[in-house]
């Protein structure tokens, strides 16, 4: 294996521990937590790790090839960087760091509408190869203008988010003042002062904001007004009447993220989407539903020949990626692991975590005797 990474942080747990020490508690808990009692946060990973693969040691073997084709592109690995809101709050300049790493390693990067870098800036870094996740705007004019900007910037894949009809109830964020509207408490200020590197980096790069949405926001918006604006700006529940005009206007690939049932997958096929990402928002939206890996299996069995099927939520490591693909996904996306790495290692974090994940996936494939990523399902027990 020739992938290069920092040997002091070979595991995701190492990165998580370092990140916890390096950033303010409110930022870490925003990244690390789920909703309500964290039931689905833990089920996502625990259920995924019940998936087992059978090693085959006595067959001829020519080596592992991680390259994976998706929407006409051949990526260097079967995983990409999931969309994450407020990335610059967790670590200053985080979306730019991860976008640069994605380009270097030729894997997809998805920018969230509510991340802290503008869609134009990420397009510039990725030479138009990034994907964009859209929180559905309440106003057609705003929707159409964002689509115009995306097309002008060269984006080829648009991801519609369907699993936020309401904002998740997240007790940690509420206690920390990160619900809408956010508030800066004395406790949070003290946390910032106790993490000087994070504070200095924030001063260097500027206070995080929703950079893509900045043209639509009134100047000198206070936090209470921002919360009201966000509630007015987005209409989270999707149906055919909302997806159809996007499908008509958007000339690239259209993906639906947040699918958790066969019924919704069937509608995605019917309405002409090109792909779905099976997801429960990393356990941040709903505690009473299934884990993502449990949702994936019946969807993949029924629709794999009709639409591209991907998955996020609960995937933390290379073995998790292999398990997910063996269970039926064609591609995977990870969120928290990338942000742990950037919070822990700063500018070096993106390159480090992609190298670790590539090494881990390659090791699993070599161990079970799998030469191609799409052959992992043949090893499923």
C-alpha positions as CSV (number, residue, x, y, z in Angstrom):
1,X,0.0,0.0,0.0
2,X,1.4,3.4,-1.0
3,X,-1.1,5.7,0.6
4,X,0.6,8.3,2.9
5,X,-0.8,9.5,6.2
6,X,0.2,10.6,9.7
7,X,1.0,7.5,11.7
8,X,0.1,9.2,14.9
9,X,-3.5,9.1,14.0
10,X,-4.2,5.8,12.2
11,X,-7.8,5.4,13.4
12,X,-11.0,7.5,13.3
13,X,-11.2,7.3,17.1
14,X,-7.7,8.9,17.3
15,X,-8.9,11.8,15.2
16,X,-12.2,12.1,17.1
17,X,-10.3,12.3,20.4
18,X,-7.9,14.9,19.0
19,X,-10.8,16.9,17.6
20,X,-12.6,17.0,20.9
21,X,-9.5,18.5,22.6
22,X,-8.9,21.0,19.8
23,X,-12.2,22.7,19.2
24,X,-14.8,24.3,21.6
25,X,-17.3,22.0,23.1
26,X,-20.3,23.6,21.4
27,X,-18.6,23.0,18.0
28,X,-17.6,19.4,18.8
29,X,-21.1,18.5,20.1
30,X,-22.7,20.0,17.0
31,X,-20.5,17.7,14.9
32,X,-20.7,14.6,17.1
33,X,-24.3,14.5,18.3
34,X,-27.6,13.1,17.0
35,X,-31.1,14.0,17.8
36,X,-33.3,13.3,20.8
37,X,-31.7,10.3,22.6
38,X,-29.1,9.5,19.9
39,X,-30.8,6.2,19.2
40,X,-30.3,6.2,15.5
41,X,-26.9,7.8,15.8
42,X,-25.7,4.6,17.5
43,X,-27.8,2.2,15.5
44,X,-26.4,3.5,12.2
45,X,-22.9,2.2,13.1
46,X,-23.8,-0.7,15.3
47,X,-26.2,-2.2,12.8
48,X,-23.7,-1.6,10.0
49,X,-21.0,-3.5,11.8
50,X,-23.1,-6.6,12.1
51,X,-22.5,-7.0,8.3
52,X,-19.9,-9.7,7.7
53,X,-17.8,-10.7,4.7
54,X,-16.3,-14.0,3.8
55,X,-12.6,-14.1,3.0
56,X,-11.4,-16.4,0.2
57,X,-7.7,-17.2,0.6
58,X,-7.1,-20.1,-1.8
59,X,-8.1,-18.4,-5.1
60,X,-5.8,-16.6,-7.6
61,X,-5.7,-12.9,-6.9
62,X,-4.4,-10.0,-9.0
63,X,-4.8,-7.1,-6.4
64,X,-7.4,-4.6,-5.3
65,X,-8.7,-1.9,-7.7
66,X,-10.6,0.8,-5.8
67,X,-11.7,2.8,-8.9
68,X,-15.4,3.2,-9.1
69,X,-17.6,4.5,-11.9
70,X,-20.4,6.9,-11.0
71,X,-22.4,9.2,-13.4
72,X,-19.8,8.9,-16.1
73,X,-16.8,9.7,-13.9
74,X,-14.3,7.1,-12.6
75,X,-13.4,8.0,-9.1
76,X,-10.2,6.7,-7.4
77,X,-12.2,5.2,-4.4
78,X,-15.8,4.2,-3.7
79,X,-16.5,7.0,-1.2
80,X,-16.9,10.8,-1.2
81,X,-17.3,13.7,1.3
82,X,-20.9,14.1,2.5
83,X,-22.5,17.6,2.8
84,X,-22.1,19.1,6.2
85,X,-23.7,22.3,7.5
86,X,-21.6,25.0,9.3
87,X,-18.3,23.3,8.5
88,X,-16.4,26.5,9.2
89,X,-17.8,26.6,12.7
90,X,-16.2,23.2,13.4
91,X,-12.9,24.2,11.9
92,X,-12.2,27.4,10.0
93,X,-11.8,27.0,6.2
94,X,-13.0,23.4,6.5
95,X,-14.9,23.1,3.2
96,X,-12.0,24.6,1.3
97,X,-9.6,22.1,2.9
98,X,-11.8,19.1,2.1
99,X,-12.6,20.3,-1.4
100,X,-8.8,20.5,-2.2
101,X,-8.3,17.0,-0.8
102,X,-11.1,15.7,-2.9
103,X,-9.5,17.1,-6.0
104,X,-6.1,15.6,-5.1
105,X,-7.5,12.2,-4.5
106,X,-10.2,12.3,-7.2
107,X,-13.2,11.6,-5.0
108,X,-16.5,13.6,-5.0
109,X,-17.1,16.5,-2.6
110,X,-20.7,17.6,-1.8
111,X,-21.2,21.2,-0.7
112,X,-24.2,21.9,1.5
113,X,-26.4,24.9,1.0
114,X,-25.7,25.8,4.7
115,X,-22.0,25.2,4.6
116,X,-19.6,28.1,5.0
117,X,-18.0,28.3,1.6
118,X,-19.8,29.7,-1.5
119,X,-20.7,27.4,-4.4
120,X,-18.5,29.6,-6.6
121,X,-15.5,29.2,-4.4
122,X,-15.9,25.4,-4.2
123,X,-16.4,25.2,-8.0
124,X,-13.1,27.2,-8.4
125,X,-11.2,24.8,-6.1
126,X,-12.7,21.6,-7.7
127,X,-12.7,22.9,-11.3
128,X,-16.5,22.4,-11.4
129,X,-16.3,18.8,-10.3
130,X,-18.1,19.2,-6.9
131,X,-21.7,18.2,-6.2
132,X,-24.2,20.6,-4.5
133,X,-26.8,19.7,-2.0
134,X,-29.9,21.9,-2.1
135,X,-32.1,22.7,0.8
136,X,-35.3,23.3,-1.2
137,X,-36.1,27.1,-1.3
138,X,-39.6,28.2,-0.4
139,X,-39.5,30.8,-3.2
140,X,-39.2,29.7,-6.9
141,X,-37.1,32.8,-7.7
142,X,-34.5,31.8,-5.1
143,X,-34.5,28.2,-6.4
144,X,-34.1,29.2,-10.0
145,X,-31.3,31.7,-9.1
146,X,-29.3,29.0,-7.2
147,X,-29.7,26.6,-10.1
148,X,-28.5,29.3,-12.5
149,X,-25.4,29.9,-10.4
150,X,-24.7,26.2,-10.2
151,X,-24.9,25.8,-14.0
152,X,-22.8,28.9,-14.5
153,X,-20.2,27.4,-12.1
154,X,-20.0,24.1,-13.9
155,X,-21.6,21.8,-11.3
156,X,-22.8,18.5,-12.9
157,X,-24.6,16.8,-9.9
158,X,-27.4,18.4,-7.9
159,X,-28.5,16.7,-4.7
160,X,-32.0,17.5,-3.3
161,X,-32.4,17.0,0.4
162,X,-35.7,15.3,1.4
163,X,-35.2,14.3,5.0
164,X,-35.5,17.8,6.7
165,X,-39.3,18.5,6.6
166,X,-38.5,19.9,10.1
167,X,-35.3,20.6,11.9
168,X,-34.1,17.8,14.2
169,X,-34.6,18.2,17.9
170,X,-31.0,18.2,19.1
171,X,-30.7,18.8,22.9
172,X,-26.9,19.5,22.9
173,X,-27.3,22.3,20.2
174,X,-30.2,23.8,22.1
175,X,-28.2,23.9,25.4
176,X,-25.2,25.3,23.5
177,X,-27.3,28.0,21.7
178,X,-26.8,26.5,18.3
179,X,-30.5,26.1,17.6
180,X,-32.1,28.7,15.4
181,X,-31.6,31.5,16.4
182,X,-28.1,30.8,17.7
183,X,-26.9,32.7,20.7
184,X,-23.4,33.3,22.1
185,X,-23.4,32.6,25.8
186,X,-20.8,33.3,28.4
187,X,-20.1,29.5,28.5
188,X,-19.4,29.5,24.8
189,X,-17.2,32.5,25.0
190,X,-15.1,30.8,27.7
191,X,-14.9,27.7,25.6
192,X,-13.5,29.8,22.7
193,X,-10.9,31.4,25.0
194,X,-9.7,27.9,26.1
195,X,-9.1,26.9,22.5
196,X,-6.8,29.6,21.2
197,X,-5.7,27.9,18.0
198,X,-9.3,27.5,16.9
199,X,-10.0,31.1,17.9
200,X,-7.0,32.5,16.0
201,X,-7.9,30.5,12.9
202,X,-11.4,31.9,13.1
203,X,-10.1,35.4,13.3
204,X,-7.9,34.7,10.3
205,X,-10.7,33.3,8.1
206,X,-13.5,35.4,9.5
207,X,-16.7,34.5,11.3
208,X,-18.5,31.6,9.6
209,X,-21.6,32.4,7.7
210,X,-23.8,30.8,5.0
211,X,-21.7,32.0,2.2
212,X,-23.8,30.7,-0.7
213,X,-26.9,32.4,0.7
214,X,-25.2,35.8,1.4
215,X,-26.5,37.5,-1.7
216,X,-30.1,36.8,-0.5
217,X,-29.6,38.1,3.1
218,X,-30.2,41.7,4.2
219,X,-27.1,43.4,5.5
220,X,-26.5,43.7,9.2
221,X,-28.8,40.8,10.0
222,X,-28.8,39.9,13.7
223,X,-29.0,36.3,14.9
224,X,-32.7,36.4,15.7
225,X,-33.5,37.8,12.2
226,X,-31.2,35.1,10.7
227,X,-33.2,32.4,12.3
228,X,-36.5,33.8,11.0
229,X,-34.9,34.2,7.5
230,X,-33.8,30.6,7.4
231,X,-37.3,29.4,8.4
232,X,-38.8,31.5,5.6
233,X,-36.2,30.6,3.0
234,X,-36.5,26.8,3.0
235,X,-39.4,24.5,2.5
236,X,-38.2,21.1,3.6
237,X,-41.0,18.7,2.5
238,X,-40.6,17.6,-1.1
239,X,-43.2,16.2,-3.5
240,X,-43.6,15.8,-7.2
241,X,-44.7,19.5,-7.6
242,X,-41.4,20.6,-6.2
243,X,-39.1,18.1,-7.8
244,X,-40.6,18.3,-11.4
245,X,-39.5,21.9,-12.1
246,X,-36.0,21.2,-10.8
247,X,-35.9,18.1,-13.1
248,X,-37.0,20.3,-16.0
249,X,-34.4,23.1,-15.3
250,X,-31.5,21.0,-14.2
251,X,-29.6,19.5,-17.1
252,X,-27.1,17.5,-15.0
253,X,-27.6,14.5,-12.8
254,X,-30.2,14.8,-10.1
255,X,-30.0,12.9,-6.9
256,X,-32.4,12.6,-3.9
257,X,-30.7,12.4,-0.5
258,X,-32.5,11.1,2.6
259,X,-34.4,8.1,1.1
260,X,-35.3,5.6,3.7
261,X,-38.1,3.5,2.3
262,X,-39.0,1.4,-0.8
263,X,-42.0,3.7,-1.4
264,X,-39.8,6.8,-1.6
265,X,-37.3,5.0,-3.8
266,X,-40.0,4.0,-6.2
267,X,-41.2,7.6,-6.5
268,X,-37.6,8.7,-7.2
269,X,-37.5,6.3,-10.1
270,X,-40.9,7.4,-11.3
271,X,-40.0,11.1,-11.2
272,X,-36.9,10.6,-13.3
273,X,-34.1,11.1,-10.7
274,X,-30.7,9.7,-11.6
275,X,-29.7,8.5,-8.1
276,X,-30.7,8.2,-4.5
277,X,-28.6,8.4,-1.3
278,X,-30.1,6.2,1.4
279,X,-29.7,8.2,4.6
280,X,-31.2,9.2,7.8
281,X,-29.1,12.4,8.0
282,X,-26.5,10.7,10.2
283,X,-29.0,10.2,13.0
284,X,-29.6,13.9,13.3
285,X,-33.2,14.1,12.2
286,X,-35.2,11.0,13.4
287,X,-34.7,8.6,16.2
288,X,-37.7,6.4,15.6
289,X,-36.7,5.1,12.1
290,X,-34.4,2.4,10.9
291,X,-30.7,2.6,10.7
292,X,-29.5,3.5,7.2
293,X,-28.0,0.1,6.5
294,X,-31.3,-1.6,7.4
295,X,-33.1,0.7,5.0
296,X,-30.6,0.0,2.2
297,X,-31.0,-3.7,1.8
298,X,-34.6,-3.9,0.5
299,X,-34.1,-0.7,-1.6
300,X,-31.0,-2.1,-3.3
301,X,-32.6,-5.5,-4.0
302,X,-35.6,-3.9,-5.7
303,X,-34.2,-0.8,-7.5
304,X,-30.5,-1.4,-8.2
305,X,-31.2,-1.9,-11.9
306,X,-33.3,1.2,-12.2
307,X,-31.4,4.0,-10.4
308,X,-27.9,4.6,-8.9
309,X,-28.0,3.7,-5.2
310,X,-25.6,5.3,-2.7
311,X,-25.6,5.5,1.1
312,X,-24.4,7.7,4.0
313,X,-25.1,7.7,7.8
314,X,-23.1,5.6,10.2
315,X,-20.2,5.0,7.9
316,X,-17.0,5.9,9.7
317,X,-14.2,3.6,8.4
318,X,-12.9,1.7,5.4
319,X,-14.4,-1.6,6.7
320,X,-17.7,0.3,7.0
321,X,-17.4,1.4,3.4
322,X,-16.8,-2.2,2.3
323,X,-19.7,-3.5,4.4
324,X,-22.1,-0.9,2.8
325,X,-21.1,-1.8,-0.7
326,X,-21.4,-5.5,0.0
327,X,-24.9,-4.8,1.3
328,X,-26.0,-3.2,-2.0
329,X,-24.8,0.4,-2.3
330,X,-22.8,1.4,-5.4
331,X,-21.1,4.3,-3.6
332,X,-20.8,5.8,-0.1
333,X,-20.4,9.1,1.5
334,X,-18.9,10.0,5.0
335,X,-19.4,13.1,7.0
336,X,-18.2,13.0,10.6
337,X,-14.9,11.2,9.8
338,X,-13.8,13.9,7.5
339,X,-14.7,16.7,10.0
340,X,-12.9,14.9,12.9
341,X,-9.8,14.8,10.7
342,X,-9.9,18.4,9.8
343,X,-10.7,19.5,13.3
344,X,-7.8,17.3,14.5
345,X,-5.2,18.1,11.9
346,X,-6.2,21.3,10.2
347,X,-5.0,21.8,6.7
348,X,-3.5,18.3,6.6
349,X,-6.7,16.6,7.7
350,X,-8.4,16.1,4.4
351,X,-5.4,14.4,2.7
352,X,-4.8,12.3,5.8
353,X,-8.4,10.9,6.2
354,X,-8.8,10.1,2.5
355,X,-5.4,8.2,2.6
356,X,-6.5,6.3,5.7
357,X,-9.8,5.3,4.2
358,X,-8.2,4.2,0.9
359,X,-5.7,2.1,2.9
360,X,-8.5,0.5,5.0
361,X,-10.7,-0.3,2.0
362,X,-7.8,-1.8,0.1
363,X,-6.8,-3.9,3.1
364,X,-10.3,-5.3,3.4
365,X,-10.4,-6.1,-0.3
366,X,-7.0,-7.8,-0.2
367,X,-8.0,-9.8,2.9
368,X,-11.2,-11.2,1.5
369,X,-9.8,-11.7,-2.0
370,X,-11.8,-9.1,-3.9
371,X,-10.3,-7.4,-6.9
372,X,-13.1,-5.0,-7.9
373,X,-15.3,-2.8,-5.6
374,X,-18.5,-4.0,-7.2
375,X,-17.5,-7.6,-6.4
376,X,-17.7,-7.0,-2.6
377,X,-21.3,-8.2,-2.6
378,X,-20.1,-11.6,-3.6
379,X,-18.4,-11.9,-0.2
380,X,-21.5,-11.0,1.8
381,X,-22.3,-13.6,4.4
